[in-house]
Amino acid sequence: MKHDKTYYELICKKPSGMLTLEGPVTSERILSLSMDEGLKAFRRPHEQQKALAKIAALPEGRIILAVSEGIIIGYVTFLYPDPMERWSQANMDNLLELGAIEVSPRFRKQHVGEDMLALAFRDDAMDDYIVFTTEYYWHWDLKGTGLDVWDYRKIMEKVMASIGLQWFATDDPEICSHPANCMMARIGSRISLDSMEAFDRIRFQNRAMY
């Protein structure tokens, strides 16, 4: 599949300061910036910065950044599903995973996540993809936000719905392991029926479930 990427940049004012939203960015751009110390949901900040640079170097990889005074304070990642997960089994070149979205605590509750997603979906090429995300409660910053799993899920659903992701059912064991976990997806306007059927087959692999 041809991986067209159109770069966008937006300057916006937030209560915590001015932000530059930009992307998809290159590995070089990511490594030229500093990483906010509050971005530690998945790994230590400097290690996460290297991970973002690796994703940006992938043909399909897309990284959207929120930058304040030369410091990355938020990011969103898009890439093909992990080969170890069921979502890669269909070998679909038009299935992208919204892998991670993180915002530094000092810029939270200012719609930075929604703004980064909106920038990502300005690119018309995103209508060539099914974009999905798997939400697991054990990845959520419940301690930092003080929210319970249900309130946090409501926030995540609202953020994802802002760019058209909707809830999709699945029999994936990890998602089914807790009722707060969920899968959401956005079906691009140019997705074929064959691709939609392939997506349905990987969502449901246990045909004994109804």
MDTraj code that builds the backbone (N, CA, C; nanometers):
import mdtraj as md
import numpy as np

residues = "MET LYS HIS ASP LYS THR TYR TYR GLU LEU ILE CYS LYS LYS PRO SER GLY MET LEU THR LEU GLU GLY PRO VAL THR SER GLU ARG ILE LEU SER LEU SER MET ASP GLU GLY LEU LYS ALA PHE ARG ARG PRO HIS GLU GLN GLN LYS ALA LEU ALA LYS ILE ALA ALA LEU PRO GLU GLY ARG ILE ILE LEU ALA VAL SER GLU GLY ILE ILE ILE GLY TYR VAL THR PHE LEU TYR PRO ASP PRO MET GLU ARG TRP SER GLN ALA ASN MET ASP ASN LEU LEU GLU LEU GLY ALA ILE GLU VAL SER PRO ARG PHE ARG LYS GLN HIS VAL GLY GLU ASP MET LEU ALA LEU ALA PHE ARG ASP ASP ALA MET ASP ASP TYR ILE VAL PHE THR THR GLU TYR TYR TRP HIS TRP ASP LEU LYS GLY THR GLY LEU ASP VAL TRP ASP TYR ARG LYS ILE MET GLU LYS VAL MET ALA SER ILE GLY LEU GLN TRP PHE ALA THR ASP ASP PRO GLU ILE CYS SER HIS PRO ALA ASN CYS MET MET ALA ARG ILE GLY SER ARG ILE SER LEU ASP SER MET GLU ALA PHE ASP ARG ILE ARG PHE GLN ASN ARG ALA MET TYR".split()
xyz = np.array([
    [0.0836, -0.1192, 0.0000],
    [0.0000, 0.0000, 0.0000],
    [0.0877, 0.1250, 0.0000],
    [0.0459, 0.2265, -0.0723],
    [0.1194, 0.3521, -0.0760],
    [0.0942, 0.4306, 0.0526],
    [0.2006, 0.4687, 0.1218],
    [0.1866, 0.5354, 0.2513],
    [0.2063, 0.6867, 0.2361],
    [0.1060, 0.7523, 0.1823],
    [0.1121, 0.8977, 0.1685],
    [0.0942, 0.9633, 0.3056],
    [0.1723, 1.0656, 0.3316],
    [0.1626, 1.1381, 0.4585],
    [0.1720, 1.2877, 0.4303],
    [0.0716, 1.3612, 0.4717],
    [0.0705, 1.5064, 0.4552],
    [0.0954, 1.5714, 0.5903],
    [0.2000, 1.6519, 0.5975],
    [0.2388, 1.7171, 0.7235],
    [0.1495, 1.8371, 0.7513],
    [0.1078, 1.8485, 0.8781],
    [0.0286, 1.9631, 0.9223],
    [0.0907, 2.0225, 1.0480],
    [0.0703, 2.1527, 1.0645],
    [0.1202, 2.2221, 1.1840],
    [0.0164, 2.3248, 1.2283],
    [-0.0040, 2.3315, 1.3585],
    [-0.1038, 2.4228, 1.4135],
    [-0.0518, 2.4820, 1.5437],
    [-0.0608, 2.6135, 1.5566],
    [-0.0241, 2.6820, 1.6808],
    [-0.1523, 2.7088, 1.7587],
    [-0.1528, 2.6718, 1.8855],
    [-0.2727, 2.6963, 1.9654],
    [-0.2352, 2.7410, 2.1061],
    [-0.3230, 2.8183, 2.1660],
    [-0.3016, 2.8713, 2.3001],
    [-0.3818, 2.7905, 2.3998],
    [-0.3131, 2.7434, 2.5031],
    [-0.3766, 2.6679, 2.6098],
    [-0.3522, 2.7401, 2.7433],
    [-0.4314, 2.7097, 2.8444],
    [-0.4096, 2.7731, 2.9759],
    [-0.2674, 2.7556, 3.0285],
    [-0.2032, 2.6421, 2.9933],
    [-0.0669, 2.6166, 3.0417],
    [0.0411, 2.6718, 2.9497],
    [0.0024, 2.7349, 2.8372],
    [0.1010, 2.7932, 2.7474],
    [0.0711, 2.7667, 2.6013],
    [0.1566, 2.8211, 2.5156],
    [0.1416, 2.8025, 2.3711],
    [0.1921, 2.6639, 2.3307],
    [0.1219, 2.6038, 2.2362],
    [0.1584, 2.4716, 2.1867],
    [0.1698, 2.4733, 2.0354],
    [0.2623, 2.3924, 1.9852],
    [0.2670, 2.3614, 1.8431],
    [0.2254, 2.2167, 1.8267],
    [0.1193, 2.1947, 1.7502],
    [0.0771, 2.0598, 1.7154],
    [0.1302, 2.0316, 1.5754],
    [0.1947, 1.9168, 1.5561],
    [0.2573, 1.8901, 1.4275],
    [0.2646, 1.7408, 1.3966],
    [0.2618, 1.7112, 1.2670],
    [0.2794, 1.5740, 1.2275],
    [0.2095, 1.5398, 1.0972],
    [0.2349, 1.4202, 1.0461],
    [0.3287, 1.3212, 1.0987],
    [0.4724, 1.3725, 1.0917],
    [0.5481, 1.3514, 1.1994],
    [0.6848, 1.4028, 1.2085],
    [0.7859, 1.2928, 1.1771],
    [0.9078, 1.3347, 1.1470],
    [1.0169, 1.2411, 1.1191],
    [1.0867, 1.2005, 1.2483],
    [1.1654, 1.0939, 1.2394],
    [1.2471, 1.0515, 1.3532],
    [1.3422, 1.1624, 1.3957],
    [1.3989, 1.2311, 1.2961],
    [1.4944, 1.3370, 1.3256],
    [1.4287, 1.4499, 1.4057],
    [1.3077, 1.4847, 1.3711],
    [1.2358, 1.5886, 1.4435],
    [1.2118, 1.5461, 1.5879],
    [1.1716, 1.4235, 1.6099],
    [1.1466, 1.3745, 1.7451],
    [1.2726, 1.3813, 1.8304],
    [1.3837, 1.3376, 1.7739],
    [1.5093, 1.3327, 1.8497],
    [1.5720, 1.4699, 1.8688],
    [1.5260, 1.5684, 1.7936],
    [1.5789, 1.7047, 1.8089],
    [1.5157, 1.7788, 1.9268],
    [1.4111, 1.7218, 1.9828],
    [1.3372, 1.7854, 2.0918],
    [1.3676, 1.7182, 2.2250],
    [1.3273, 1.7815, 2.3330],
    [1.3348, 1.7189, 2.4652],
    [1.2018, 1.6510, 2.4955],
    [1.2031, 1.5608, 2.5920],
    [1.0829, 1.4866, 2.6305],
    [1.0412, 1.5290, 2.7706],
    [0.9164, 1.5675, 2.7869],
    [0.8657, 1.6078, 2.9175],
    [0.8761, 1.4915, 3.0166],
    [0.9204, 1.5207, 3.1371],
    [0.9399, 1.4167, 3.2387],
    [0.8081, 1.3535, 3.2830],
    [0.6971, 1.4195, 3.2535],
    [0.5676, 1.3643, 3.2916],
    [0.5170, 1.2564, 3.1977],
    [0.5849, 1.2380, 3.0841],
    [0.5431, 1.1368, 2.9861],
    [0.6080, 1.0028, 3.0210],
    [0.5488, 0.9326, 3.1140],
    [0.6077, 0.8083, 3.1645],
    [0.5048, 0.6971, 3.1808],
    [0.3947, 0.7052, 3.1069],
    [0.2894, 0.6046, 3.1205],
    [0.3347, 0.4673, 3.0718],
    [0.4210, 0.4615, 2.9702],
    [0.4588, 0.3343, 2.9095],
    [0.6029, 0.2936, 2.9411],
    [0.6915, 0.3905, 2.9485],
    [0.8315, 0.3648, 2.9840],
    [0.8939, 0.4986, 3.0206],
    [1.0199, 0.4979, 3.0623],
    [1.0855, 0.6231, 3.0995],
    [1.0901, 0.7186, 2.9806],
    [1.0798, 0.8506, 3.0066],
    [1.0651, 0.9476, 2.8972],
    [1.1680, 0.9335, 2.7853],
    [1.2962, 0.9213, 2.8188],
    [1.3974, 0.9149, 2.7128],
    [1.3862, 0.7853, 2.6331],
    [1.3399, 0.6776, 2.6976],
    [1.3198, 0.5518, 2.6264],
    [1.1973, 0.5610, 2.5354],
    [1.0937, 0.6294, 2.5830],
    [0.9754, 0.6477, 2.5006],
    [1.0061, 0.7347, 2.3800],
    [1.0926, 0.8331, 2.3972],
    [1.1318, 0.9190, 2.2859],
    [1.1980, 0.8355, 2.1761],
    [1.2858, 0.7434, 2.2144],
    [1.3513, 0.6557, 2.1166],
    [1.2484, 0.5651, 2.0480],
    [1.1507, 0.5179, 2.1259],
    [1.0459, 0.4324, 2.0689],
    [0.9627, 0.5090, 1.9663],
    [0.9323, 0.6348, 1.9962],
    [0.8571, 0.7181, 1.9021],
    [0.9356, 0.7384, 1.7728],
    [1.0657, 0.7594, 1.7861],
    [1.1497, 0.7792, 1.6677],
    [1.1507, 0.6539, 1.5798],
    [1.1508, 0.5367, 1.6416],
    [1.1483, 0.4114, 1.5649],
    [1.0163, 0.3965, 1.4894],
    [0.9061, 0.4328, 1.5549],
    [0.7758, 0.4237, 1.4887],
    [0.7694, 0.5194, 1.3706],
    [0.8214, 0.6414, 1.3899],
    [0.8197, 0.7417, 1.2826],
    [0.8978, 0.6956, 1.1611],
    [0.9972, 0.6089, 1.1818],
    [1.0798, 0.5602, 1.0712],
    [1.0125, 0.4488, 0.9911],
    [0.9050, 0.3908, 1.0443],
    [0.8336, 0.2853, 0.9730],
    [0.7574, 0.3440, 0.8546],
    [0.7442, 0.2704, 0.7446],
    [0.6724, 0.3235, 0.6283],
    [0.5314, 0.3707, 0.6625],
    [0.4612, 0.2938, 0.7454],
    [0.3242, 0.3292, 0.7807],
    [0.3145, 0.4137, 0.9074],
    [0.4258, 0.4270, 0.9808],
    [0.4233, 0.4926, 1.1113],
    [0.3882, 0.6407, 1.1028],
    [0.3036, 0.6833, 1.1934],
    [0.2631, 0.8241, 1.2016],
    [0.2708, 0.8679, 1.3469],
    [0.3449, 0.9748, 1.3717],
    [0.3550, 1.0326, 1.5064],
    [0.3093, 1.1772, 1.4996],
    [0.2134, 1.2113, 1.5845],
    [0.1675, 1.3487, 1.6005],
    [0.2191, 1.3991, 1.7348],
    [0.2772, 1.5178, 1.7358],
    [0.3344, 1.5734, 1.8584],
    [0.2627, 1.7003, 1.9018],
    [0.2651, 1.7228, 2.0332],
    [0.2313, 1.8523, 2.0917],
    [0.3590, 1.9019, 2.1585],
    [0.4058, 2.0192, 2.1166],
    [0.5366, 2.0699, 2.1597],
    [0.5214, 2.2061, 2.2261],
    [0.5855, 2.2227, 2.3414],
    [0.5864, 2.3490, 2.4136],
    [0.7303, 2.3899, 2.4421],
    [0.7751, 2.4980, 2.3798],
    [0.9111, 2.5509, 2.4020],
    [1.0178, 2.4439, 2.3828],
    [1.0059, 2.3689, 2.2738],
    [1.1063, 2.2684, 2.2414],
    [1.0940, 2.1388, 2.3189],
    [0.9857, 2.1232, 2.3943],
    [0.9652, 2.0028, 2.4753],
    [0.8388, 1.9304, 2.4281],
    [0.8516, 1.8019, 2.4021],
    [0.7352, 1.7209, 2.3666],
    [0.6506, 1.7023, 2.4925],
    [0.5259, 1.7495, 2.4897],
    [0.4385, 1.7344, 2.6064],
    [0.3210, 1.6408, 2.5764],
    [0.3137, 1.5919, 2.4533],
    [0.2083, 1.4978, 2.4179],
    [0.2370, 1.4343, 2.2840],
    [0.1806, 1.3166, 2.2622],
    [0.2011, 1.2483, 2.1348],
    [0.0885, 1.1489, 2.1103],
    [0.0699, 1.1168, 1.9829],
    [-0.0209, 1.0107, 1.9395],
    [0.0546, 0.9252, 1.8394],
    [0.0389, 0.7938, 1.8475],
    [0.1079, 0.7037, 1.7552],
    [0.0086, 0.6228, 1.6723],
    [0.0442, 0.6020, 1.5451],
    [-0.0307, 0.5142, 1.4554],
    [0.0702, 0.4226, 1.3872],
    [0.0416, 0.2937, 1.3835],
    [0.1301, 0.1981, 1.3170],
    [0.0541, 0.0685, 1.2938],
    [0.1154, -0.0224, 1.2182],
    [0.0533, -0.1529, 1.1974],
    [0.0471, -0.2287, 1.3301],
    [-0.0502, -0.3172, 1.3464],
    [-0.0602, -0.3946, 1.4705],
    [0.0651, -0.4783, 1.4959],
    [0.0925, -0.5025, 1.6232],
    [0.2050, -0.5862, 1.6641],
    [0.1902, -0.7255, 1.6029],
    [0.2960, -0.7794, 1.5418],
    [0.2883, -0.9133, 1.4813],
    [0.2490, -1.0222, 1.5801],
    [0.2679, -0.9982, 1.7102],
    [0.2350, -1.0974, 1.8121],
    [0.0867, -1.0942, 1.8496],
    [0.0124, -0.9946, 1.8021],
    [-0.1280, -0.9813, 1.8388],
    [-0.2191, -1.0281, 1.7257],
    [-0.3408, -1.0644, 1.7607],
    [-0.4344, -1.1203, 1.6633],
    [-0.4668, -1.0231, 1.5500],
    [-0.4586, -0.8931, 1.5776],
    [-0.4999, -0.7924, 1.4799],
    [-0.4106, -0.7918, 1.3559],
    [-0.2933, -0.8530, 1.3660],
    [-0.2027, -0.8594, 1.2507],
    [-0.2260, -0.9829, 1.1646],
    [-0.3094, -1.0752, 1.2118],
    [-0.3222, -1.2051, 1.1450],
    [-0.3808, -1.1957, 1.0041],
    [-0.4627, -1.0940, 0.9802],
    [-0.5245, -1.0806, 0.8479],
    [-0.4287, -1.0214, 0.7446],
    [-0.3115, -0.9741, 0.7894],
    [-0.2138, -0.9136, 0.6986],
    [-0.2751, -0.8016, 0.6150],
    [-0.3532, -0.7174, 0.6812],
    [-0.4194, -0.6072, 0.6124],
    [-0.3260, -0.4863, 0.6075],
    [-0.2996, -0.4363, 0.4863],
    [-0.2122, -0.3202, 0.4754],
    [-0.2885, -0.1891, 0.4961],
    [-0.4203, -0.2000, 0.5211],
    [-0.4997, -0.0797, 0.5469],
    [-0.5633, -0.0820, 0.6850],
    [-0.4991, -0.1553, 0.7781],
    [-0.5436, -0.1585, 0.9177],
    [-0.4355, -0.0959, 1.0050],
    [-0.4653, 0.0197, 1.0627],
    [-0.3711, 0.0916, 1.1481],
    [-0.4193, 0.0909, 1.2927],
    [-0.3259, 0.0755, 1.3832],
    [-0.3600, 0.0821, 1.5253],
    [-0.3215, 0.2179, 1.5829],
    [-0.4185, 0.2820, 1.6476],
    [-0.3884, 0.4003, 1.7278],
    [-0.3268, 0.3433, 1.8558],
    [-0.1949, 0.3388, 1.8567],
    [-0.1257, 0.2621, 1.9594],
    [-0.1169, 0.3279, 2.0946],
    [-0.0974, 0.4582, 2.0979],
    [-0.0818, 0.5270, 2.2255],
    [-0.1176, 0.6739, 2.2100],
    [-0.1733, 0.7274, 2.3158],
    [-0.1957, 0.8712, 2.3255],
    [-0.1623, 0.9110, 2.4685],
    [-0.0735, 1.0079, 2.4820],
    [-0.0298, 1.0494, 2.6151],
    [-0.0076, 1.2001, 2.6170],
    [-0.0490, 1.2630, 2.7265],
    [-0.0302, 1.4068, 2.7466],
    [0.0295, 1.4281, 2.8845],
    [0.1276, 1.5162, 2.8934],
    [0.1897, 1.5478, 3.0221],
    [0.0846, 1.5991, 3.1210],
    [0.0967, 1.5617, 3.2492],
    [-0.0012, 1.6056, 3.3493],
    [-0.0254, 1.7558, 3.3509],
    [0.0778, 1.8361, 3.3222],
    [0.0600, 1.9814, 3.3301],
    [-0.0230, 2.0382, 3.2154],
    [-0.0481, 1.9562, 3.1112],
    [-0.1303, 2.0016, 2.9989],
    [-0.2610, 1.9227, 2.9859],
    [-0.2933, 1.8436, 3.0876],
    [-0.4170, 1.7667, 3.0806],
    [-0.5385, 1.8560, 3.1077],
    [-0.6546, 1.8042, 3.0698],
    [-0.7825, 1.8754, 3.0852],
    [-0.7852, 2.0050, 3.0035],
    [-0.7080, 2.0064, 2.8942],
    [-0.7038, 2.1232, 2.8057],
    [-0.7273, 2.0810, 2.6597],
    [-0.7837, 1.9620, 2.6405],
    [-0.8220, 1.9099, 2.5085],
    [-0.7024, 1.8907, 2.4144],
    [-0.5843, 1.8685, 2.4718],
    [-0.4662, 1.8476, 2.3875],
    [-0.4773, 1.7151, 2.3109],
    [-0.5282, 1.6115, 2.3783],
    [-0.5441, 1.4832, 2.3116],
    [-0.6366, 1.4924, 2.1918],
    [-0.7530, 1.5564, 2.2112],
    [-0.8466, 1.5735, 2.1007],
    [-0.7855, 1.6555, 1.9875],
    [-0.7077, 1.7571, 2.0231],
    [-0.6467, 1.8430, 1.9207],
    [-0.5439, 1.7664, 1.8367],
    [-0.4652, 1.6801, 1.9013],
    [-0.3675, 1.6004, 1.8269],
    [-0.4380, 1.5025, 1.7335],
    [-0.5447, 1.4400, 1.7816],
    [-0.6196, 1.3473, 1.6972],
    [-0.6830, 1.4198, 1.5793],
    [-0.7384, 1.5370, 1.6055],
    [-0.8001, 1.6144, 1.4970],
    [-0.6971, 1.6480, 1.3898],
    [-0.5755, 1.6823, 1.4317],
    [-0.4688, 1.7122, 1.3355],
    [-0.4346, 1.5878, 1.2539],
    [-0.4277, 1.4736, 1.3202],
    [-0.3941, 1.3484, 1.2509],
    [-0.4940, 1.3178, 1.1410],
    [-0.6226, 1.3437, 1.1682],
    [-0.7259, 1.3060, 1.0726],
    [-0.7592, 1.4180, 0.9741],
    [-0.6800, 1.5238, 0.9755],
    [-0.6897, 1.6206, 0.8660],
    [-0.6416, 1.5592, 0.7354],
    [-0.5516, 1.4618, 0.7477],
    [-0.4912, 1.3998, 0.6297],
    [-0.5941, 1.3107, 0.5602],
    [-0.6247, 1.3420, 0.4359],
    [-0.7221, 1.2648, 0.3590],
    [-0.6814, 1.1181, 0.3467],
    [-0.5523, 1.0881, 0.3526],
    [-0.5056, 0.9499, 0.3394],
    [-0.5603, 0.8600, 0.4494],
    [-0.6014, 0.9169, 0.5615],
    [-0.6543, 0.8357, 0.6711],
    [-0.7864, 0.7684, 0.6336],
    [-0.8529, 0.8172, 0.5290],
    [-0.9761, 0.7524, 0.4842],
    [-0.9495, 0.6255, 0.4057],
    [-0.8213, 0.5940, 0.3833],
    [-0.7845, 0.4680, 0.3198],
    [-0.7636, 0.3569, 0.4227],
    [-0.7806, 0.3899, 0.5521],
    [-0.7513, 0.2955, 0.6594],
    [-0.8719, 0.2672, 0.7482],
    [-0.8705, 0.1470, 0.8060],
    [-0.9464, 0.1203, 0.9272],
    [-0.8502, 0.1502, 1.0415],
    [-0.8861, 0.2452, 1.1261],
    [-0.8027, 0.2815, 1.2410],
    [-0.8722, 0.2308, 1.3668],
    [-0.8010, 0.1512, 1.4459],
    [-0.8623, 0.0963, 1.5664],
    [-0.7734, 0.1203, 1.6879],
    [-0.8346, 0.1123, 1.8041],
    [-0.7593, 0.1215, 1.9289],
    [-0.8164, 0.0207, 2.0268],
    [-0.7294, -0.0406, 2.1065],
    [-0.7720, -0.1298, 2.2140],
    [-0.7424, -0.0611, 2.3459],
    [-0.8450, -0.0434, 2.4252],
    [-0.8313, 0.0278, 2.5523],
    [-0.8361, -0.0718, 2.6682],
    [-0.7266, -0.0766, 2.7451],
    [-0.7178, -0.1650, 2.8613],
    [-0.7035, -0.0799, 2.9870],
    [-0.7841, -0.1092, 3.0866],
    [-0.7861, -0.0231, 3.2051],
    [-0.6523, -0.0199, 3.2769],
    [-0.5701, -0.1256, 3.2622],
    [-0.4417, -0.1270, 3.3329],
    [-0.3386, -0.0330, 3.2699],
    [-0.3693, 0.0234, 3.1542],
    [-0.2820, 0.1247, 3.0946],
    [-0.3214, 0.2663, 3.1363],
    [-0.4347, 0.2809, 3.2025],
    [-0.4874, 0.4135, 3.2328],
    [-0.4256, 0.4706, 3.3596],
    [-0.4074, 0.5999, 3.3609],
    [-0.3471, 0.6676, 3.4767],
    [-0.4559, 0.6979, 3.5809],
    [-0.5068, 0.5929, 3.6411],
    [-0.6137, 0.6097, 3.7398],
    [-0.5629, 0.6820, 3.8643],
    [-0.4416, 0.6520, 3.9058],
    [-0.3849, 0.7145, 4.0249],
    [-0.3612, 0.8633, 4.0025],
    [-0.3047, 0.8960, 3.8875],
    [-0.2723, 1.0360, 3.8599],
    [-0.3937, 1.1239, 3.8404],
    [-0.5005, 1.0650, 3.7855],
    [-0.6212, 1.1437, 3.7592],
    [-0.7220, 1.1394, 3.8729],
    [-0.7117, 1.0345, 3.9574],
    [-0.8082, 1.0194, 4.0655],
    [-0.9426, 0.9665, 4.0198],
    [-0.9498, 0.9195, 3.8946],
    [-1.0756, 0.8688, 3.8403],
    [-1.0857, 0.7173, 3.8596],
    [-1.2104, 0.6685, 3.8653],
    [-1.2272, 0.5236, 3.8644],
    [-1.2295, 0.4760, 3.7188],
    [-1.2333, 0.3437, 3.6992],
    [-1.2207, 0.2907, 3.5631],
    [-1.3344, 0.3367, 3.4723],
    [-1.4546, 0.3523, 3.5282],
    [-1.5691, 0.3876, 3.4445],
    [-1.5663, 0.5332, 3.4020],
    [-1.5246, 0.6215, 3.4934],
    [-1.5132, 0.7623, 3.4565],
    [-1.4002, 0.7816, 3.3556],
    [-1.2904, 0.7077, 3.3751],
    [-1.1781, 0.7183, 3.2812],
    [-1.2204, 0.6672, 3.1438],
    [-1.2954, 0.5567, 3.1419],
    [-1.3398, 0.5037, 3.0131],
    [-1.4304, 0.6038, 2.9417],
    [-1.5176, 0.6714, 3.0147],
    [-1.6046, 0.7715, 2.9526],
    [-1.5224, 0.8806, 2.8851],
    [-1.4138, 0.9222, 2.9517],
    [-1.3264, 1.0246, 2.8940],
    [-1.2602, 0.9719, 2.7673],
    [-1.2071, 0.8477, 2.7736],
    [-1.1409, 0.7896, 2.6569],
    [-1.2384, 0.7759, 2.5396],
    [-1.3603, 0.7322, 2.5680],
    [-1.4595, 0.7192, 2.4616],
    [-1.4912, 0.8541, 2.3985],
    [-1.5001, 0.9580, 2.4817],
    [-1.5292, 1.0925, 2.4310],
    [-1.4160, 1.1423, 2.3416],
    [-1.2914, 1.1202, 2.3865],
    [-1.1753, 1.1629, 2.3085],
    [-1.1725, 1.0910, 2.1733],
    [-1.1916, 0.9590, 2.1745],
    [-1.1875, 0.8814, 2.0505],
    [-1.3057, 0.9149, 1.9591],
    [-1.4213, 0.9382, 2.0186],
    [-1.5383, 0.9717, 1.9381],
    [-1.5230, 1.1057, 1.8678],
    [-1.4343, 1.1913, 1.9197],
    [-1.4157, 1.3241, 1.8602],
    [-1.3635, 1.3161, 1.7169],
    [-1.3007, 1.2030, 1.6805],
    [-1.2528, 1.1870, 1.5430],
    [-1.3176, 1.0651, 1.4760],
    [-1.4314, 1.0236, 1.5286],
    [-1.5112, 0.9245, 1.4586],
    [-1.4913, 0.7797, 1.4967],
    [-1.4127, 0.7514, 1.6005],
    [-1.3991, 0.6120, 1.6438],
    [-1.5245, 0.5718, 1.7209],
    [-1.5734, 0.4519, 1.6916],
    [-1.6925, 0.3985, 1.7559],
    [-1.6614, 0.2652, 1.8217],
    [-1.7440, 0.2276, 1.9186],
    [-1.7264, 0.1008, 1.9879],
    [-1.7549, -0.0151, 1.8945],
    [-1.6659, -0.1163, 1.8960],
    [-1.6851, -0.2389, 1.8178],
    [-1.6717, -0.3589, 1.9115],
    [-1.7604, -0.4551, 1.8945],
    [-1.7543, -0.5766, 1.9747],
    [-1.6429, -0.6684, 1.9249],
    [-1.5900, -0.7514, 2.0150],
    [-1.4867, -0.8486, 1.9798],
    [-1.4859, -0.9584, 2.0850],
    [-1.4332, -1.0746, 2.0477],
    [-1.4175, -1.1821, 2.1462],
    [-1.2717, -1.1949, 2.1911],
    [-1.1913, -1.0918, 2.1658],
    [-1.0511, -1.0935, 2.2093],
    [-1.0436, -1.1161, 2.3606],
    [-0.9685, -1.2174, 2.4073],
    [-0.9666, -1.2517, 2.5492],
    [-0.9223, -1.1374, 2.6413],
    [-0.8221, -1.0595, 2.5980],
    [-0.7761, -0.9504, 2.6846],
    [-0.8833, -0.8432, 2.7016],
    [-0.9509, -0.8095, 2.5933],
    [-1.0569, -0.7094, 2.6029],
    [-1.1733, -0.7636, 2.6847],
    [-1.2043, -0.8901, 2.6668],
    [-1.3156, -0.9511, 2.7407],
    [-1.2817, -0.9778, 2.8878],
    [-1.1556, -0.9633, 2.9260],
    [-1.1152, -0.9960, 3.0632],
    [-1.1657, -0.8966, 3.1668],
    [-1.2076, -0.7776, 3.1223],
    [-1.2629, -0.6783, 3.2155],
    [-1.3658, -0.5951, 3.1403],
    [-1.4812, -0.5693, 3.2022],
    [-1.5874, -0.4968, 3.1299],
    [-1.5540, -0.3525, 3.0945],
    [-1.4519, -0.2944, 3.1571],
    [-1.4131, -0.1569, 3.1228],
    [-1.3267, -0.1523, 2.9973],
    [-1.2625, -0.2640, 2.9636],
    [-1.1816, -0.2684, 2.8419],
    [-1.2719, -0.2595, 2.7197],
    [-1.2208, -0.2036, 2.6120],
    [-1.3040, -0.1935, 2.4916],
    [-1.2178, -0.1779, 2.3675],
    [-1.2812, -0.1993, 2.2533],
    [-1.2186, -0.1761, 2.1243],
    [-1.3011, -0.0706, 2.0515],
    [-1.2321, 0.0251, 1.9898],
    [-1.2997, 0.1276, 1.9113],
    [-1.2313, 0.1368, 1.7757],
    [-1.3058, 0.1761, 1.6740],
    [-1.2483, 0.1836, 1.5397],
    [-1.3188, 0.2898, 1.4565],
    [-1.2452, 0.3383, 1.3585],
    [-1.2983, 0.4315, 1.2583],
    [-1.2784, 0.3684, 1.1219],
    [-1.3859, 0.3506, 1.0479],
    [-1.3794, 0.2893, 0.9155],
    [-1.3672, 0.4003, 0.8115],
    [-1.2544, 0.4062, 0.7445],
    [-1.2312, 0.5094, 0.6438],
    [-1.3345, 0.5041, 0.5331],
    [-1.3611, 0.6176, 0.4715],
    [-1.4673, 0.6269, 0.3710],
    [-1.4368, 0.5469, 0.2441],
    [-1.3104, 0.5110, 0.2231],
    [-1.2747, 0.4355, 0.1024],
    [-1.2437, 0.2881, 0.1314],
    [-1.2875, 0.2394, 0.2475],
    [-1.2654, 0.0990, 0.2827],
    [-1.3633, 0.0094, 0.2067],
    [-1.3109, -0.0978, 0.1467],
    [-1.3931, -0.1894, 0.0683],
    [-1.4674, -0.2879, 0.1583],
    [-1.5678, -0.3516, 0.1020],
    [-1.6426, -0.4541, 0.1747],
    [-1.5518, -0.5710, 0.2115],
    [-1.4595, -0.6086, 0.1224],
    [-1.3658, -0.7178, 0.1507],
    [-1.2811, -0.6870, 0.2741],
    [-1.2339, -0.5628, 0.2835],
    [-1.1527, -0.5234, 0.3993],
    [-1.2362, -0.5242, 0.5270],
    [-1.3609, -0.4810, 0.5160],
    [-1.4485, -0.4801, 0.6321],
    [-1.4753, -0.6218, 0.6799],
    [-1.4938, -0.7144, 0.5868],
    [-1.5165, -0.8541, 0.6236],
    [-1.3920, -0.9157, 0.6867],
    [-1.2744, -0.8792, 0.6377],
    [-1.1495, -0.9278, 0.6967],
    [-1.1336, -0.8763, 0.8395],
    [-1.1710, -0.7524, 0.8610],
    [-1.1664, -0.6930, 0.9947],
    [-1.2630, -0.7664, 1.0877],
    [-1.3811, -0.7979, 1.0393],
    [-1.4793, -0.8709, 1.1202],
    [-1.4268, -1.0091, 1.1590],
    [-1.3556, -1.0731, 1.0678],
    [-1.3043, -1.2083, 1.0973],
    [-1.2003, -1.2076, 1.2074],
    [-1.1188, -1.1021, 1.2155],
    [-1.0194, -1.1005, 1.3237],
    [-1.0795, -1.0499, 1.4547],
    [-1.1904, -0.9775, 1.4457],
    [-1.2581, -0.9359, 1.5696],
    [-1.3234, -1.0553, 1.6392],
    [-1.3765, -1.1487, 1.5585],
    [-1.4445, -1.2652, 1.6141],
    [-1.3794, -1.3926, 1.5634],
    [-1.3074, -1.4604, 1.6528],
    [-1.2392, -1.5840, 1.6149],
    [-1.2965, -1.7050, 1.6875],
    [-1.3738, -1.6822, 1.7911],
    [-1.4386, -1.7914, 1.8637],
    [-1.5834, -1.7986, 1.8182],
    [-1.6098, -1.8829, 1.7225],
    [-1.7438, -1.8874, 1.6624],
    [-1.8488, -1.9469, 1.7550],
    [-1.8074, -1.9959, 1.8724],
    [-1.9045, -2.0475, 1.9678],
    [-1.9699, -1.9354, 2.0466],
    [-1.9139, -1.8127, 2.0342],
    [-1.9680, -1.6995, 2.1092],
    [-2.0735, -1.6285, 2.0248],
    [-2.1813, -1.5892, 2.0898],
    [-2.2891, -1.5188, 2.0198],
    [-2.3257, -1.3946, 2.0973],
])
top = md.Topology()
chain = top.add_chain()
for i, resn in enumerate(residues, 1):
    res = top.add_residue(resn, chain, resSeq=i)
    for name in ("N", "CA", "C"):
        top.add_atom(name, md.element.get_by_symbol(name[0]), res)
traj = md.Trajectory(xyz[None], top)
